[in-house]
Amino acid sequence: MEKGSLILGMVAGFTLGAAAGMLVAPARGAKTRRRLMHIAADYIQTLNEKFSAYTDELIHEFKRAKSLAEKGKLGFEEAKRIMQ
C-alpha cells in the first residue's frame, strides 16, 4: 500500500508545513490566512488528481483480473469437457 502511505505522508507534511508557516509568518494574519488557503487549495487539487489516478488504476487492474478470471473459467470448462 505504497500509495496510501504516500498520501498519508503528504497530508501530514501539509499539516506540519501549514502550522510552521503560521508560526513564523511575517505577514499580517489576513494575508497569511489567504496565502495558506491558496496553498491548501493547490494541495487539495493535487490530492484529488492523485486519488483520481489511483482509482483509475484500481479500476483498470480490477478489469484485468476479471478478464483473467473469465479466461481461467473458460479454460477450466474446456478441460472439464475434454476429461468427460
Secondary structure, 3 states (H helix, E strand, C coil): CHHHHHHHHHHHHHHHHHHHHHHHCCCCHHHHHHHHHHHHHHHHHHHHHHHHHHHHHHHHHHHHHHHHHHHHHHHHHHHHHHHC
